[in-house]
C-alpha cells in the first residue's frame, strides 16, 4: 500500500511540475496533448466500427419484410421497382393495403394512398437540387411526408413509398409485417484474415504515434530531472515524476481526442468515405473498447516514460544517456522480427475447406510482432547508416552530424510512417491475393449506351405500351424487344422459346440470313440434337394470380427451324429462337419480357429520358444498364471490406501527417537556441532549412527501404498462409512509398515558418 502511495504522490508531483512550468511547459503540454489527442480520436473512431455495423444491421433487419402469414393481419401488397439517376440507385416501393390491419413500413406514419408518396430525405434533396428537374417526371405523386431514420439504412438512402392500386397479389409481394431478423452471411477464412490484417495494420501506427507523442521535449525534461536530483530526489523517484509528466499529457490527449471525436461525429451523416455513410447516433464507441482506450493510453504513456529512462543516468549535474562509444545493441531488436516471422511461417494454410472464422491468436500476434520490429530496429539502422556518412555541402554536414550525435529522435519521427508503409504494402499484397480468389473473373462493365427495360412479373401485358413509350424519348437510336416463354410437350418435357427480331437475333446467334417468320435452334459446341422437332405441338405455361404456374395455356405448333451456332460470349444457352412472325396469332403468356434500348453516345442524359418516358408504367418496369449485374455475397463482402480499409487508410494517413507536423514543430521549438546561434554566426537560413530537410530525408530513406522489405516479407508469409501464389504489386508499393515520402517532405515544408521564427535574434535570449 505504501508503494502505491509513493507512486501516486510522485505521479501527482510530475503533473504539478508540468502545470507550474510557465509558458514553455504549457506549450509543450499542448503539443503533447494534440499529438496524443489525434491518435485517441482515431482509436475512438475505430472503436465505433463494431457498434456502427451493429446499428446498421439492426436498421436493415427492422425494415426487412416478413412474408410468413400472421393471424388477423391483412397482408400489404408491396412491389419493389428499381431505377437510377446519374449513377445513383433509387428504390421505389409501391404499396397497397388489403385491409385496415395491413402493416405500415417503419419510418412512415401511414400508408400513402394512390397518387401519394413518402420520400427519403436524400431523395427529397436530389429532387430539390438543380439536377432534380430531370428526375421529377418519374415521381409525380403528391409528397405527403419524409421517411424518418427508422425506415432508412443510411442517411443517403434514395427510396420512396408510393400508393398504387391493382398491384399483383402474388405470394412474393405479400408482406405481413416488418422487422424480420436475417442472419448475416459468414465470411470465408481469407476475408477474415484480410479484416484482421487491415485492423492491425491501420491501428498499430496510431499506437506508435501516440507513444512518440508522450516523449516530446526530451532535453527540457532532462534539465528538470537533473534539478530534482540536485535537491535530493532518488533516481527511481525521478523516473516516476517523469512518468507523471507523460501521464498528464496523456490525460490532456484523452480530453482533446474525445472532444475532436465528438465534434467530428456530428458530421458523420454528411461524409461518405469509400461509399459508406452512417447516422450520427450510430457512431458510438463500444463501451469495453472505450474503457480500454481511457485506461490504456495513460498506462502506455507511463510505461513509455519509464522504459525510455531505463538506461538513462540522471545526476545533479546533468543527464547522460548512451555515450558515443556505445552503439545500440542489435540482438534484442531482431527478436520481434524473427519471432513474428517464425510464428507466421508455422501457421497452417487456409484453404477453401478451412473452417471460416477468426484467425488464431498466434497469427495475429505474429503480425503485431513483425510490425513492432520496425520501430524497434529502425534506430539501429539509422545510426549505422549515418555513421558512415562524411563530407558534403554545409547543409548535408549539419544534418549528418546532428544525426550522428542523436539519431533516435529522427528515427522515432519516421517510425510511425515506416510502420504504416510496411503495413500498407503487406495489406495491398494480401488484398491482391484475396482479389484473385474472390474475383475469379472480372466484374462485367455496364454499357452506358444500352439500357434494358424489364417488365415486372404480372405486367408482361404492358409490353407493347412500354415499347411505344420508350420510343418517344429523344436520344434513342433503336429498340430491340426480347420475350421469353416456357412450354411443355405431350410428355411434359419442358422447353423455352425466345422471341426477338432479326436485328437482335444476329447479335445472339450466328445466322446468315433472317426474315420475319424464321425460326432457329441455336446450340453451342458439342451439343446434342434439338430437344424439339418441327411440327410438334406444345402448350405454354401460364402464371396465375397467386404466382403458381398453370399447365393449361395456349397451344403452338413449332415451325420448321434451322440449326445454327450460338454467338461467342453470349448470355444464352441452347434453345429455340424465333422471330415475331413465327409465333404470330398466338396469345403467348410470356414469362419474361424486356426491351434493349440503344442510346445516342453523344447524349449523356438519353438513359434518364428513357426512364422518364416509361415512368407512367410505375411498378411494372425496372431499368438497368446492359451488363450491369449484382455481385455475389462474397464479392459484396470483399468490396465492403476493401472500402472500409480504404477509408481507414485515409484516416491513418491524415493522422500520420498531423502527428509528424506536431513532432516537427516540437523539434524546432526544442532546438530553437542552437538554431538561433547558428543563424547569428552567419549560417544562412536556407542552409538551416535544407539541413532540416536532410535530417528528415535520410531517416525516411532508410525507413522506406526497410519497411518496404518488411511489408513484402509479411505479404509473402500471408499469401503462403492463404495458399495463394506469390505475386507482388510493385506499382502499388512504389505509389505507397511515394505517398509516405510526400507526407514527410510536406510536413518539413510546413515547419519552415516555425524555423524562421526560431532563428530570429530573440532565440538567443537565455532565462
Secondary structure by P-SEA (a helix, b strand, c coil): caaaaaaaaaaaaaaaaaaaccaaaaaaaaaaaaaaaaaaaaaaaaaaaaaaaaaaaaaaaaacccccccccccccbbbbbbbbcccbbbbbbbbbbcccccccccccccccccccccccaaaaaaaacccccccccccccccccccccccccccccccbbbbbccccccccccccccbbbbbcccccaaaaaaaaaaaaaacaaaaaaaaaaaacaaaaaaaaaaaaaaacccaaaaaaaaaaaaaaaaaaaaaaaaaaaaaaaaacccccccccccccccccccaaaaaaaaaaaaaaaaaaaaaaaccccccccccccccccccccccccaaaaaaaaaaaaaccccccccccccccaaaaaaaaaaaaaaaaaaaaaaaaaacccccccaaaaaaaaaaaacaaaaaaaaaaaaaaaaaaaaaaaaaaaaaaaaaccccccccccbbbbbbccccccaaaaaaaaaaacccccbbbbbbbbbbcccccccbbbbbbcaaaaaaccccccccccccccccccccccccccccbbbbbbbbccccccccccbbbbbcbbbbbbcccccccccbbbbcccccccccccccbbbbbccccccccaaaaaaaaaacccccccccccccbbbbcaaaaaaaaaaaaaaaaaaaaaaaaaaaaaaaaaaaaaaaaaaaaaaaaacccaaaaaaaaaaaaaaaaaaaaaaaaaaaaaaaaaaaaaaccccccaaaaaaaaaaaaaaaaaaaaaaaaaaaaaaacccccccc
